[in-house]
C-alpha cells in the first residue's frame, strides 16, 4: 500500500527517533565507562529508557489497534495503558539505579578519567537531539501527529538533562567541583522518577475507568440536548478505552413515541456525538420522560 506524504513523514520521524536513541545510548556507554562520570552514566540510562519506552509503545500501539474479538469485545485499546505502567516501572527503576550509583560513589570515591571524552560525547548528543527535535517539530506541524509531539516533548526534557550534564562536567574539569557530578546524576534520577510516577498515575486512572472530565461531559450532554426531540439526559458515564472514548447515558424521550421512532432518534443522537468524537463507543438507554426512578446521578459521590 502506498503511503501518503504525511504518513511517510511520521514514519521517517519515528525511525529517526529510534536511530538517535540507539546511537546516543551506544556512545554514552563508552563515555560513561571511560570518564567514570555518574552524570554521563545517568544520561546513558535515560537514553536506554528512551529505547525501551519507544519499543514498548510501538508494540502496544500495534496491538491496541486490533479490532474487537469474541473474547475482547471492547477491543484492545487498554494495552497502551498496560504498556505505560511497564514503562513507568522501568523508568522509575532506572532512576533508583542512578541513586544507588550516587550512594556507592559516596562510599567508594574514585577519580575521574578522560573527562574530555565525556564532554565531547555529551556535546555531540546535545546536537543530535536538537536536530531531532527541530525535525519532529516540522513533522508535527505538517501532520498534527500527537505521538510525534509527545516524543518531541520527551526529547526536549533530554536536552535539559544533557545541558545539566555538560555543566557538571565543566565544573568538575575546571573548578574541581566533584559534587557537581553527583548532584547532576540525582537531578536526572529525580526527572526519571517523576516521569515514571506521571506515566503510572495516568495509566491507572484509565484502567480504573476515571471519568473523562467535566468539559467532555458538558460537551456531550450539550450535543444531545441540542436535539429538539430530547426531553432530558441522566446517568451519564464516560471512560477512556485506550484508543477511543466510551459514553453511556439514559435518554429521555416522549412517552408516546413508537419503538421504531425512539430507535431512529437514538441513532440521530449517536451520529451527532460521533461527528465530534469520531471513534467513540456509545450505549444509550431510552426511557419515557418524567419517570421517577432510582438514578445513578443521585448515588454518586462528588
Backbone as JSON, one array per atom type, in Angstrom:
{
  "sequence": "XXXXXXXXXXXXXXXXXXXXXXXXXXXXXXXXXXXXXXXXXXXXXXXXXXXXXXXXXXXXXXXXXXXXXXXXXXXXXXXXXXXXXXXXXXXXXXXXXXXXXXXXXXXXXXXXXXXXXXXXXXXXXXXXXXXXXXXXXXXXXXXXXXXXXXXXXXXXXXXXXXXXXXXXXXXXXXXXXXXXXXXXXXXXXXXXXXXXXXXXXXXXXXXXXXXXXXXXXXXXXXXXXXXXXXXXXXXXXXXXXXXXXXXXXXXXXXXXXXXXXXXXXXXXXXXXXXXXXXXXXXXXXXXXXXXXXXXXXXXXXX",
  "N": [[0.84, -1.19, 0.0], [0.57, 2.18, -0.87], [2.06, 4.82, 0.86], [0.82, 7.92, 2.22], [2.01, 11.35, 1.97], [2.04, 12.53, 4.5], [1.97, 10.29, 6.22], [4.37, 9.11, 5.49], [6.16, 11.03, 6.44], [5.65, 10.85, 9.21], [6.44, 8.22, 9.65], [9.14, 8.4, 8.97], [10.01, 10.17, 10.95], [9.62, 8.61, 13.24], [11.45, 6.53, 12.8], [13.78, 8.06, 12.84], [13.8, 8.91, 15.47], [14.15, 6.52, 16.99], [16.6, 5.7, 15.93], [18.34, 7.78, 16.69], [18.15, 7.54, 19.49], [19.28, 4.97, 19.92], [21.88, 5.37, 18.89], [22.86, 7.41, 20.59], [22.72, 6.15, 23.08], [24.65, 4.16, 22.72], [27.1, 5.61, 22.34], [27.2, 6.98, 24.73], [27.47, 4.95, 26.59], [30.12, 4.15, 26.16], [31.39, 6.58, 26.82], [30.64, 6.87, 29.52], [31.92, 4.7, 30.72], [34.61, 5.27, 30.19], [35.02, 7.81, 31.3], [34.13, 7.7, 33.91], [32.12, 9.17, 35.02], [29.25, 9.88, 36.89], [27.16, 11.47, 36.11], [27.21, 11.32, 33.3], [26.72, 8.59, 33.11], [24.1, 8.56, 34.13], [22.77, 9.99, 32.12], [23.15, 8.21, 30.05], [21.62, 6.03, 30.96], [19.14, 7.24, 30.82], [18.89, 7.46, 28.03], [18.81, 4.75, 27.35], [16.41, 4.13, 28.58], [14.71, 5.58, 26.94], [14.89, 4.06, 24.58], [13.8, 1.57, 25.37], [11.24, 2.41, 26.18], [10.21, 3.44, 23.77], [10.16, 1.13, 22.22], [8.37, -0.51, 23.64], [6.08, 1.05, 23.42], [5.69, 1.04, 20.63], [5.08, -1.69, 20.16], [2.8, -2.02, 21.78], [0.99, -0.15, 20.69], [0.64, -1.19, 18.13], [-0.64, -3.55, 18.84], [-2.9, -2.56, 20.14], [-4.56, -1.46, 18.22], [-5.88, -3.51, 17.04], [-8.9, -5.02, 15.84], [-12.03, -5.51, 17.72], [-12.59, -8.69, 19.33], [-14.18, -11.96, 19.75], [-13.73, -12.6, 22.39], [-12.74, -10.29, 23.49], [-14.54, -7.88, 23.41], [-14.65, -5.16, 23.78], [-12.46, -4.29, 22.54], [-8.86, -3.7, 22.17], [-7.69, -1.48, 23.24], [-6.8, -0.76, 25.8], [-4.35, -1.86, 26.07], [-2.3, -0.07, 25.61], [-2.24, 1.39, 27.97], [-1.49, -0.54, 29.82], [1.07, -0.97, 28.87], [2.14, 1.5, 29.43], [2.3, 1.45, 32.21], [4.24, -0.55, 32.47], [6.39, 0.79, 31.25], [6.66, 2.9, 33.05], [7.45, 1.57, 35.4], [9.93, 0.55, 34.57], [11.34, 2.94, 33.93], [11.24, 4.28, 36.39], [12.69, 2.43, 37.91], [15.15, 2.74, 36.67], [15.83, 5.3, 37.53], [16.15, 4.82, 40.29], [18.33, 3.11, 40.16], [20.33, 4.89, 39.37], [20.44, 6.53, 41.63], [21.38, 4.67, 43.46], [23.93, 4.36, 42.38], [25.02, 6.88, 42.99], [25.08, 6.79, 45.8], [26.88, 4.67, 46.13], [29.15, 5.89, 45.05], [29.64, 7.84, 46.95], [30.34, 6.28, 49.13], [32.47, 4.81, 48.12], [34.71, 6.57, 46.88], [36.06, 7.61, 43.71], [38.49, 8.46, 41.24], [38.1, 10.75, 38.47], [38.35, 10.12, 34.94], [39.52, 10.87, 31.66], [37.76, 13.09, 31.07], [37.39, 14.78, 28.95], [36.51, 13.21, 26.84], [33.97, 12.52, 27.78], [32.79, 15.07, 27.77], [32.87, 15.78, 25.0], [31.27, 13.76, 23.93], [28.8, 14.28, 25.17], [28.26, 16.84, 24.15], [28.06, 16.2, 21.45], [25.83, 14.52, 21.63], [23.91, 16.33, 22.48], [23.71, 18.03, 20.25], [22.79, 16.21, 18.26], [20.32, 15.5, 19.38], [19.04, 17.98, 19.44], [18.79, 18.56, 16.68], [17.07, 16.47, 16.01], [14.76, 17.17, 17.49], [14.06, 19.58, 16.22], [13.41, 18.58, 13.68], [11.27, 16.91, 14.39], [9.42, 18.8, 15.3], [8.85, 20.06, 12.89], [7.65, 17.92, 11.5], [5.43, 17.48, 13.13], [3.98, 19.88, 12.78], [3.35, 19.57, 10.12], [1.83, 17.24, 10.03], [0.28, 16.96, 12.33], [0.51, 14.97, 14.2], [-0.02, 13.48, 17.28], [1.52, 11.6, 18.61], [4.12, 12.05, 17.64], [4.47, 14.62, 18.61], [4.43, 14.16, 21.4], [6.72, 12.58, 21.65], [8.61, 14.45, 20.91], [8.42, 16.29, 23.01], [9.42, 14.7, 25.04], [12.11, 14.43, 24.22], [12.86, 17.07, 24.42], [13.0, 17.33, 27.15], [15.21, 15.7, 27.5], [17.19, 17.3, 26.36], [17.41, 19.29, 28.31], [18.38, 17.75, 30.44], [20.87, 16.91, 29.36], [22.15, 19.36, 29.08], [22.54, 20.01, 31.76], [24.3, 17.95, 32.46], [26.56, 18.53, 30.88], [27.31, 21.01, 32.01], [27.94, 20.1, 34.56], [30.17, 18.45, 34.06], [31.96, 20.35, 33.09], [32.22, 21.84, 35.41], [33.5, 20.0, 37.09], [35.89, 19.57, 35.67], [37.16, 22.11, 35.35], [36.77, 23.56, 37.7], [37.0, 21.81, 39.72], [34.77, 20.81, 41.05], [33.71, 18.28, 42.49], [31.36, 17.4, 43.57], [29.42, 18.27, 41.83], [29.0, 16.41, 39.81], [27.66, 14.28, 41.07], [25.4, 15.59, 42.05], [24.15, 16.36, 39.67], [23.61, 13.84, 38.58], [21.72, 12.97, 40.44], [19.74, 14.82, 39.9], [18.94, 14.04, 37.28], [18.03, 11.48, 37.92], [15.88, 12.12, 39.59], [14.25, 13.4, 37.72], [13.61, 11.23, 36.03], [12.19, 9.57, 37.81], [9.99, 11.17, 38.53], [8.74, 11.39, 36.01], [8.13, 8.69, 35.64], [6.27, 8.25, 37.7], [4.19, 9.94, 36.84], [3.46, 8.69, 34.4], [2.54, 6.15, 35.31], [0.48, 6.9, 37.05], [-1.39, 8.19, 35.31], [-2.02, 6.05, 33.63], [-3.17, 4.2, 35.4], [-5.45, 5.6, 36.17], [-6.95, 5.49, 33.81], [-7.32, 2.71, 33.58], [-8.86, 2.3, 35.82], [-11.22, 3.33, 35.03], [-11.69, 6.13, 35.16], [-13.63, 9.1, 34.96], [-13.95, 11.04, 31.94], [-13.88, 13.75, 32.28], [-15.2, 16.99, 33.31], [-15.45, 18.85, 31.24], [-15.67, 17.33, 28.86], [-17.94, 15.88, 29.52], [-19.95, 17.91, 29.78], [-19.85, 18.84, 27.18], [-20.74, 16.65, 25.58], [-23.3, 16.15, 26.65], [-24.43, 18.59, 26.05], [-24.42, 18.46, 23.23], [-26.29, 16.41, 22.87], [-28.64, 17.44, 24.04], [-29.19, 19.48, 22.32], [-30.77, 18.48, 20.35], [-34.08, 18.69, 19.3], [-36.01, 16.83, 19.99], [-35.24, 15.62, 22.31], [-35.86, 15.15, 25.71], [-34.48, 15.09, 28.03], [-31.43, 14.14, 29.82], [-29.79, 11.7, 31.75], [-27.82, 9.98, 34.26], [-25.26, 9.89, 33.08], [-22.24, 8.51, 31.92], [-18.72, 8.14, 31.4], [-15.69, 6.94, 29.88], [-12.26, 6.11, 29.2], [-11.2, 4.13, 26.61], [-8.7, 3.56, 25.79], [-7.92, 3.8, 23.01], [-10.12, 5.13, 22.18], [-13.19, 6.93, 23.03], [-15.69, 6.21, 25.5], [-19.13, 6.38, 25.93], [-22.0, 6.46, 27.97], [-25.41, 6.67, 28.69], [-28.72, 7.65, 29.9], [-31.45, 8.33, 27.89], [-33.99, 10.6, 27.69], [-37.18, 10.56, 26.3], [-40.25, 11.47, 24.53], [-43.13, 9.87, 25.85], [-45.03, 8.81, 24.18], [-43.95, 8.0, 21.84], [-43.3, 5.66, 19.18], [-41.59, 2.46, 19.26], [-39.97, 2.18, 17.04], [-39.64, 4.86, 16.21], [-38.35, 5.94, 18.44], [-36.01, 4.49, 18.34], [-34.94, 5.48, 15.94], [-34.51, 8.17, 16.62], [-32.57, 7.82, 18.57], [-30.4, 6.86, 17.1], [-29.89, 9.15, 15.65], [-28.93, 10.82, 17.65], [-26.6, 9.42, 18.37], [-25.14, 9.66, 15.99], [-24.71, 12.41, 15.97], [-23.01, 12.74, 18.17], [-20.81, 11.26, 17.32], [-19.88, 12.78, 15.27], [-18.31, 14.62, 16.53], [-16.74, 13.1, 18.3], [-15.07, 10.87, 16.91], [-14.3, 8.06, 16.9], [-15.75, 7.04, 18.98], [-17.44, 4.88, 21.36], [-20.79, 4.19, 22.03], [-23.4, 3.81, 24.32], [-26.81, 3.8, 24.74], [-29.62, 4.17, 26.75], [-33.01, 4.22, 26.27], [-35.78, 5.98, 27.63], [-39.08, 6.83, 28.84], [-39.81, 10.29, 29.29], [-39.98, 11.96, 32.47], [-40.3, 9.87, 34.27], [-40.02, 8.72, 37.57], [-37.46, 7.31, 38.77], [-34.94, 5.21, 40.3], [-31.77, 6.66, 40.28], [-28.44, 6.81, 39.03], [-27.15, 9.25, 39.17], [-28.03, 10.3, 41.58], [-26.75, 8.77, 43.41], [-23.97, 8.85, 43.18], [-20.86, 10.01, 44.55], [-19.57, 13.24, 44.97]],
  "CA": [[0.0, 0.0, 0.0], [1.36, 3.4, -0.99], [1.86, 5.72, 1.98], [0.66, 9.33, 1.92], [3.15, 12.16, 2.36], [2.0, 12.71, 5.96], [2.36, 9.04, 6.86], [5.8, 8.93, 5.26], [6.86, 11.91, 7.37], [5.54, 10.28, 10.56], [7.28, 7.03, 9.68], [10.53, 8.86, 8.98], [10.28, 10.75, 12.27], [9.72, 7.52, 14.22], [12.73, 5.89, 12.56], [14.83, 8.97, 13.29], [13.78, 8.92, 16.94], [14.77, 5.28, 17.47], [18.01, 5.7, 15.49], [19.07, 8.71, 17.55], [18.2, 6.97, 20.84], [20.25, 3.86, 19.91], [23.22, 5.94, 18.69], [23.28, 8.14, 21.79], [22.96, 5.18, 24.16], [25.92, 3.47, 22.45], [28.26, 6.48, 22.59], [27.23, 7.33, 26.15], [28.03, 3.8, 27.32], [31.58, 4.27, 26.05], [31.81, 7.77, 27.57], [30.45, 6.62, 30.95], [32.98, 3.77, 31.16], [35.93, 5.89, 30.08], [35.15, 9.0, 32.14], [33.78, 7.42, 35.31], [31.18, 10.2, 35.47], [27.89, 9.43, 37.2], [26.23, 12.27, 35.32], [27.17, 10.71, 31.98], [26.03, 7.31, 33.31], [22.67, 8.85, 34.27], [22.28, 10.35, 30.79], [23.12, 6.96, 29.27], [20.46, 5.28, 31.42], [17.99, 7.94, 30.25], [18.79, 7.08, 26.62], [18.34, 3.36, 27.32], [14.98, 4.17, 28.91], [14.02, 6.03, 25.73], [14.81, 2.94, 23.64], [12.84, 0.6, 25.89], [9.91, 3.01, 26.15], [9.77, 3.52, 22.37], [9.89, -0.24, 21.77], [7.13, -0.95, 24.29], [4.99, 1.82, 22.82], [5.48, 0.54, 19.26], [4.42, -2.99, 20.23], [1.46, -1.88, 22.36], [0.13, 0.56, 19.74], [0.32, -2.16, 17.08], [-1.59, -4.49, 19.41], [-4.12, -1.89, 20.58], [-5.43, -1.1, 17.09], [-6.58, -4.69, 16.55], [-10.36, -4.9, 16.0], [-12.57, -6.34, 18.8], [-12.75, -10.12, 19.05], [-15.3, -12.53, 20.51], [-13.38, -12.63, 23.81], [-12.43, -8.92, 23.9], [-15.49, -7.12, 22.59], [-14.38, -3.73, 23.92], [-11.23, -4.0, 21.8], [-7.58, -3.89, 22.86], [-7.12, -0.16, 23.45], [-6.18, -0.64, 27.11], [-2.97, -2.37, 26.01], [-1.4, 1.07, 25.7], [-2.12, 1.76, 29.37], [-0.67, -1.57, 30.45], [2.46, -0.72, 28.48], [2.59, 2.7, 30.14], [2.7, 1.02, 33.55], [5.53, -1.22, 32.3], [7.39, 1.83, 31.01], [6.86, 3.64, 34.3], [8.24, 0.73, 36.31], [11.31, 0.5, 34.06], [11.95, 4.26, 34.06], [11.45, 4.52, 37.81], [13.8, 1.57, 38.33], [16.38, 3.36, 36.17], [16.14, 6.4, 38.44], [16.66, 4.24, 41.53], [19.68, 2.6, 39.85], [21.24, 6.04, 39.39], [20.6, 6.93, 43.04], [22.29, 3.67, 44.06], [25.28, 4.69, 41.92], [25.48, 8.05, 43.75], [25.41, 6.32, 47.15], [28.11, 3.89, 46.01], [30.26, 6.82, 44.83], [29.92, 8.48, 48.23], [31.0, 5.29, 50.0], [33.73, 4.41, 47.48], [35.11, 7.63, 45.93], [37.06, 7.24, 42.7], [38.91, 9.61, 40.43], [37.58, 10.87, 37.11], [39.32, 9.93, 33.87], [39.06, 11.19, 30.29], [36.58, 13.93, 31.08], [37.22, 15.39, 27.63], [35.66, 12.3, 26.05], [32.61, 12.7, 28.27], [32.31, 16.36, 27.3], [32.63, 15.74, 23.56], [30.13, 12.88, 23.69], [27.58, 14.97, 25.58], [28.01, 17.9, 23.18], [27.57, 15.51, 20.24], [24.48, 14.05, 21.93], [23.05, 17.51, 22.51], [23.48, 18.48, 18.87], [21.94, 15.22, 17.6], [18.97, 15.61, 19.93], [18.48, 19.26, 19.0], [18.38, 18.39, 15.28], [15.89, 15.59, 16.01], [13.61, 17.94, 17.98], [13.69, 20.52, 15.15], [12.74, 17.79, 12.64], [9.98, 16.46, 14.93], [8.52, 19.95, 15.29], [8.43, 20.23, 11.49], [6.72, 16.84, 11.17], [4.18, 17.71, 13.87], [3.25, 20.96, 12.12], [2.88, 19.09, 8.81], [0.93, 16.09, 10.15], [-0.58, 17.05, 13.5], [0.62, 13.72, 14.94], [0.15, 13.62, 18.73], [2.62, 10.73, 19.04], [5.37, 12.75, 17.34], [4.57, 15.74, 19.54], [4.79, 13.62, 22.71], [8.12, 12.18, 21.57], [9.4, 15.69, 20.87], [8.44, 16.82, 24.38], [10.34, 13.84, 25.79], [13.48, 14.78, 23.86], [13.12, 18.4, 24.98], [13.47, 17.06, 28.5], [16.57, 15.17, 27.38], [18.08, 18.45, 26.13], [17.63, 19.9, 29.61], [19.26, 16.85, 31.18], [22.22, 16.94, 28.79], [22.74, 20.65, 29.43], [23.0, 19.89, 33.15], [25.46, 17.06, 32.48], [27.71, 19.29, 30.33], [27.72, 21.97, 33.03], [28.57, 19.36, 35.66], [31.49, 18.02, 33.62], [32.79, 21.56, 33.06], [32.51, 22.19, 36.81], [34.5, 19.05, 37.6], [37.15, 19.71, 34.93], [37.83, 23.4, 35.5], [36.63, 24.12, 39.05], [37.16, 20.68, 40.64], [33.54, 20.61, 41.81], [33.41, 16.85, 42.41], [29.97, 17.2, 43.96], [28.53, 18.63, 40.72], [28.69, 15.19, 39.07], [26.64, 13.52, 41.81], [24.16, 16.39, 42.1], [23.51, 16.26, 38.35], [23.07, 12.48, 38.47], [20.5, 12.94, 41.25], [18.75, 15.61, 39.15], [18.42, 13.19, 36.21], [17.28, 10.4, 38.57], [14.6, 12.69, 40.01], [13.47, 13.62, 36.49], [13.1, 9.94, 35.59], [11.21, 9.06, 38.77], [8.78, 11.99, 38.39], [8.09, 10.96, 34.77], [7.59, 7.35, 35.87], [5.06, 8.42, 38.52], [3.15, 10.53, 35.99], [3.02, 7.65, 33.47], [1.78, 5.12, 36.02], [-0.74, 7.53, 37.58], [-2.34, 8.39, 34.22], [-2.46, 4.74, 33.14], [-4.06, 3.61, 36.42], [-6.72, 6.32, 36.09], [-7.7, 4.95, 32.68], [-7.7, 1.33, 33.89], [-9.89, 2.36, 36.85], [-12.4, 3.93, 34.42], [-11.91, 7.51, 35.59], [-14.43, 9.9, 34.03], [-13.13, 11.81, 31.01], [-13.77, 15.13, 32.76], [-16.41, 17.81, 33.22], [-15.52, 19.52, 29.94], [-16.21, 16.36, 27.91], [-19.32, 15.57, 29.96], [-20.82, 19.03, 29.4], [-19.88, 18.94, 25.72], [-21.58, 15.58, 25.03], [-24.68, 16.4, 27.06], [-24.88, 19.74, 25.25], [-24.72, 17.99, 21.88], [-27.52, 15.61, 22.91], [-29.78, 18.3, 24.38], [-29.49, 20.36, 21.18], [-31.8, 17.83, 19.53], [-35.35, 19.19, 19.82], [-36.86, 15.73, 20.46], [-34.7, 15.12, 23.58], [-36.5, 15.75, 26.88], [-33.54, 15.09, 29.17], [-30.35, 13.15, 29.87], [-29.29, 11.46, 33.1], [-26.92, 8.83, 34.47], [-24.18, 9.94, 32.07], [-20.94, 7.98, 32.33], [-17.74, 8.11, 30.32], [-14.39, 6.38, 30.23], [-11.28, 6.03, 28.12], [-10.94, 2.73, 26.25], [-7.32, 3.46, 25.31], [-7.82, 4.49, 21.71], [-11.42, 5.72, 21.88], [-13.98, 7.3, 24.19], [-16.9, 5.4, 25.74], [-20.18, 7.17, 26.56], [-23.2, 5.7, 28.32], [-26.36, 7.54, 29.38], [-30.15, 7.43, 29.71], [-32.01, 9.36, 27.02], [-35.42, 10.79, 27.96], [-37.95, 10.89, 25.09], [-41.71, 11.49, 24.75], [-43.61, 8.52, 26.15], [-45.96, 8.35, 23.14], [-43.21, 7.59, 20.64], [-43.21, 4.23, 18.88], [-40.24, 1.91, 19.44], [-39.22, 2.48, 15.83], [-39.28, 6.27, 16.2], [-37.35, 6.12, 19.51], [-34.77, 3.92, 17.8], [-34.44, 6.42, 14.94], [-33.98, 9.33, 17.33], [-31.34, 7.41, 19.26], [-29.34, 6.84, 16.09], [-29.57, 10.54, 15.32], [-28.09, 11.3, 18.76], [-25.29, 8.77, 18.23], [-24.44, 10.27, 14.84], [-24.3, 13.76, 16.35], [-21.85, 12.61, 19.06], [-19.66, 10.74, 16.56], [-19.32, 13.86, 14.45], [-17.31, 15.29, 17.37], [-15.87, 12.06, 18.85], [-15.2, 10.01, 15.73], [-14.19, 6.62, 17.15], [-16.36, 6.75, 20.28], [-18.43, 3.83, 21.54], [-21.91, 4.86, 22.71], [-24.5, 2.97, 24.77], [-27.91, 4.68, 25.15], [-30.86, 3.54, 27.23], [-34.13, 5.14, 26.09], [-36.88, 5.82, 28.58], [-40.05, 7.94, 28.78], [-39.5, 11.43, 30.14], [-40.83, 12.18, 33.63], [-40.35, 8.73, 35.17], [-39.28, 8.92, 38.82], [-36.83, 6.03, 39.09], [-33.66, 5.3, 41.01], [-30.78, 7.12, 39.33], [-27.02, 6.83, 39.42], [-26.8, 10.63, 39.5], [-28.35, 10.56, 42.99], [-25.95, 7.89, 44.26], [-22.53, 9.09, 43.08], [-20.28, 10.99, 45.47], [-18.78, 14.25, 44.26]],
  "C": [[0.88, 1.24, 0.0], [1.02, 4.35, 0.15], [1.67, 7.15, 1.5], [1.9, 10.09, 2.4], [3.2, 12.33, 3.88], [2.46, 11.45, 6.68], [3.84, 8.74, 6.65], [6.62, 9.78, 6.22], [6.82, 11.34, 8.79], [6.42, 9.04, 10.7], [8.76, 7.41, 9.76], [10.92, 9.42, 10.34], [10.43, 9.67, 13.33], [11.03, 6.76, 14.05], [13.88, 6.75, 13.07], [14.94, 8.97, 14.81], [14.5, 7.69, 17.5], [16.26, 5.26, 17.13], [18.86, 6.6, 16.38], [19.23, 8.12, 18.95], [19.24, 5.85, 20.93], [21.67, 4.41, 19.79], [23.72, 6.61, 19.96], [23.55, 7.19, 22.95], [24.31, 4.5, 23.97], [27.12, 4.35, 22.79], [28.34, 6.87, 24.06], [27.74, 6.18, 27.01], [29.55, 3.88, 27.33], [32.08, 5.43, 26.9], [31.7, 7.55, 29.07], [31.55, 5.72, 31.5], [34.33, 4.47, 31.2], [36.1, 7.08, 31.02], [34.9, 8.73, 33.62], [32.78, 8.4, 35.87], [29.79, 9.61, 35.71], [26.86, 10.21, 36.38], [26.08, 11.71, 33.91], [26.45, 9.36, 32.05], [24.52, 7.52, 33.39], [22.06, 9.21, 32.92], [22.19, 9.12, 29.9], [21.9, 6.11, 29.65], [19.17, 5.9, 30.87], [17.79, 7.56, 28.78], [18.32, 5.63, 26.47], [16.85, 3.29, 27.63], [14.16, 4.62, 27.71], [13.84, 4.89, 24.74], [13.75, 1.94, 24.08], [11.42, 1.14, 25.79], [9.36, 3.06, 24.73], [9.39, 2.14, 21.85], [8.57, -0.75, 22.34], [5.93, -0.25, 23.66], [4.66, 1.31, 21.42], [4.69, -0.76, 19.28], [2.98, -2.83, 20.72], [0.5, -1.17, 21.42], [-0.3, -0.38, 18.63], [-0.74, -3.15, 17.56], [-2.94, -3.83, 19.68], [-5.07, -1.56, 19.44], [-6.12, -2.31, 16.47], [-8.09, -4.51, 16.75], [-10.85, -5.79, 17.15], [-12.72, -7.8, 18.36], [-13.89, -10.66, 19.9], [-15.01, -12.56, 22.01], [-13.07, -11.24, 24.36], [-13.26, -7.95, 23.06], [-15.36, -5.61, 22.75], [-13.12, -3.33, 23.15], [-10.01, -4.13, 22.7], [-6.91, -2.56, 23.2], [-6.38, -0.01, 24.78], [-4.75, -1.17, 27.13], [-1.96, -1.24, 26.14], [-1.19, 1.49, 27.15], [-1.32, 0.73, 30.17], [0.8, -1.35, 30.12], [3.01, 0.51, 29.19], [3.02, 2.37, 31.56], [4.06, 0.31, 33.49], [6.65, -0.22, 32.08], [7.71, 2.58, 32.3], [7.7, 2.87, 35.28], [9.7, 0.7, 35.87], [12.02, 1.83, 34.27], [12.22, 4.59, 35.52], [12.6, 3.69, 38.36], [15.14, 2.13, 37.86], [16.81, 4.51, 37.07], [16.72, 5.9, 39.75], [18.06, 3.68, 41.34], [20.71, 3.73, 39.89], [21.49, 6.49, 40.82], [21.54, 5.96, 43.76], [23.73, 3.96, 43.66], [25.86, 5.88, 42.67], [25.9, 7.63, 45.16], [26.72, 5.53, 47.13], [29.33, 4.8, 45.82], [30.64, 7.54, 46.12], [30.7, 7.55, 49.16], [32.38, 4.93, 49.45], [34.14, 5.45, 46.43], [36.15, 7.11, 44.94], [37.33, 8.44, 41.8], [38.25, 9.57, 39.06], [38.72, 10.68, 36.1], [38.69, 10.35, 32.55], [37.78, 12.01, 30.27], [36.31, 14.58, 29.72], [36.33, 14.53, 26.74], [34.2, 12.46, 26.46], [32.0, 14.0, 27.76], [31.96, 16.33, 25.81], [31.42, 14.86, 23.21], [28.82, 13.58, 24.05], [27.24, 16.12, 24.64], [27.48, 17.33, 21.86], [26.12, 15.05, 20.44], [23.49, 15.21, 21.93], [22.7, 17.97, 21.1], [22.56, 17.52, 18.12], [20.49, 15.35, 18.07], [18.28, 16.89, 19.48], [17.99, 19.17, 17.55], [17.13, 17.51, 15.17], [14.64, 16.37, 16.43], [13.13, 18.93, 16.91], [12.93, 19.77, 14.05], [11.36, 17.33, 13.12], [8.96, 17.59, 14.96], [7.97, 20.2, 13.88], [7.38, 19.17, 11.12], [5.39, 17.04, 11.87], [3.33, 18.79, 13.2], [2.65, 20.49, 10.79], [1.81, 18.02, 8.93], [-0.06, 16.18, 11.29], [-0.53, 15.8, 14.37], [0.89, 13.97, 16.42], [1.31, 12.77, 19.23], [3.97, 11.41, 18.8], [5.56, 13.92, 18.29], [5.02, 15.26, 20.91], [6.27, 13.2, 22.73], [9.04, 13.4, 21.58], [9.51, 16.3, 22.26], [9.42, 16.02, 25.24], [11.8, 14.21, 25.49], [13.84, 16.2, 24.29], [13.6, 18.27, 26.42], [14.89, 16.53, 28.5], [17.58, 16.3, 27.13], [18.41, 19.15, 27.45], [18.6, 19.06, 30.44], [20.7, 16.93, 30.68], [22.92, 18.27, 29.06], [23.3, 20.61, 30.85], [24.25, 19.02, 33.25], [26.71, 17.79, 31.96], [28.22, 20.29, 31.36], [28.43, 21.28, 34.19], [29.99, 18.93, 35.28], [32.46, 19.21, 33.55], [33.17, 21.99, 34.48], [33.57, 21.29, 37.41], [35.86, 19.32, 36.97], [37.9, 21.0, 35.3], [37.77, 23.98, 36.92], [36.8, 23.06, 40.14], [35.95, 20.53, 41.59], [33.13, 19.14, 41.68], [31.93, 16.57, 42.71], [29.0, 17.44, 42.79], [28.1, 17.39, 39.93], [27.57, 14.42, 39.74], [25.31, 14.28, 41.87], [23.4, 16.3, 40.77], [22.9, 14.88, 38.13], [21.77, 12.36, 39.26], [19.38, 13.73, 40.56], [18.11, 14.76, 38.05], [17.57, 12.07, 36.8], [15.9, 10.91, 39.01], [13.68, 12.93, 38.83], [12.84, 12.32, 36.01], [11.99, 9.44, 36.51], [9.9, 9.85, 38.69], [8.02, 11.6, 37.12], [7.44, 9.59, 34.93], [6.29, 7.43, 36.66], [3.9, 8.95, 37.68], [2.58, 9.5, 35.02], [2.1, 6.64, 34.16], [0.46, 5.68, 36.51], [-1.79, 7.67, 36.48], [-2.89, 7.06, 33.71], [-3.44, 4.08, 34.11], [-5.43, 4.3, 36.38], [-7.59, 5.79, 34.95], [-8.2, 3.55, 33.0], [-8.78, 1.26, 34.96], [-11.15, 3.07, 36.35], [-12.72, 5.32, 34.98], [-12.69, 8.26, 34.52], [-13.51, 10.77, 33.16], [-13.01, 13.28, 31.41], [-15.04, 15.93, 32.52], [-16.57, 18.47, 31.85], [-16.13, 18.6, 28.88], [-17.66, 16.05, 28.24], [-20.29, 16.66, 29.5], [-20.95, 19.14, 27.89], [-20.84, 17.9, 25.13], [-23.04, 15.82, 25.39], [-25.26, 17.59, 26.29], [-25.24, 19.35, 23.84], [-26.05, 17.25, 21.84], [-28.74, 16.51, 23.11], [-30.11, 19.31, 23.29], [-30.57, 19.78, 20.26], [-33.18, 18.16, 20.12], [-36.28, 18.09, 20.34], [-36.4, 15.17, 21.81], [-35.33, 15.88, 24.73], [-35.59, 15.77, 28.12], [-32.5, 14.0, 29.04], [-29.96, 12.95, 31.33], [-28.43, 10.2, 33.11], [-25.83, 8.75, 33.39], [-22.89, 9.4, 32.67], [-20.01, 7.96, 31.12], [-16.46, 7.45, 30.81], [-13.53, 6.32, 28.97], [-10.99, 4.55, 27.85], [-9.52, 2.54, 25.71], [-7.14, 4.18, 24.01], [-9.16, 5.06, 21.26], [-12.14, 6.09, 23.18], [-15.22, 6.39, 24.27], [-17.9, 6.28, 26.48], [-21.4, 6.29, 26.8], [-24.14, 6.64, 29.07], [-27.8, 7.11, 29.1], [-30.71, 8.62, 28.94], [-33.52, 9.44, 27.25], [-36.13, 11.3, 26.7], [-39.45, 10.93, 25.43], [-42.23, 10.06, 24.89], [-44.51, 7.96, 25.05], [-45.26, 7.92, 21.85], [-43.28, 6.08, 20.44], [-41.77, 3.76, 19.1], [-39.37, 2.24, 18.23], [-38.75, 3.93, 15.8], [-38.21, 6.56, 17.26], [-36.0, 5.6, 19.04], [-34.12, 4.88, 16.79], [-33.81, 7.64, 15.61], [-32.65, 9.01, 18.03], [-30.16, 7.36, 18.29], [-28.94, 8.25, 15.68], [-28.66, 11.15, 16.39], [-26.68, 10.72, 18.65], [-24.48, 9.41, 17.11], [-23.92, 11.66, 15.19], [-23.06, 13.71, 17.25], [-20.63, 12.18, 18.27], [-19.11, 11.76, 15.57], [-18.2, 14.57, 15.2], [-16.28, 14.28, 17.89], [-15.94, 10.86, 17.9], [-15.23, 8.52, 16.07], [-14.89, 6.19, 18.44], [-17.32, 5.56, 20.22], [-19.53, 4.39, 22.43], [-22.99, 3.82, 23.05], [-25.59, 3.88, 25.32], [-29.11, 3.83, 25.59], [-31.99, 4.56, 27.09], [-35.19, 4.89, 27.16], [-37.82, 7.02, 28.48], [-39.67, 9.07, 29.73], [-40.46, 11.51, 31.31], [-40.92, 11.01, 34.59], [-39.48, 9.0, 36.4], [-38.67, 7.59, 39.25], [-35.51, 6.28, 39.83], [-32.55, 5.62, 40.01], [-29.37, 7.1, 39.9], [-26.61, 8.23, 39.84], [-27.03, 10.97, 40.96], [-27.5, 9.74, 43.93], [-24.46, 8.2, 44.26], [-22.1, 10.16, 44.08], [-19.43, 11.95, 44.69], [-17.38, 14.35, 44.85]]
}
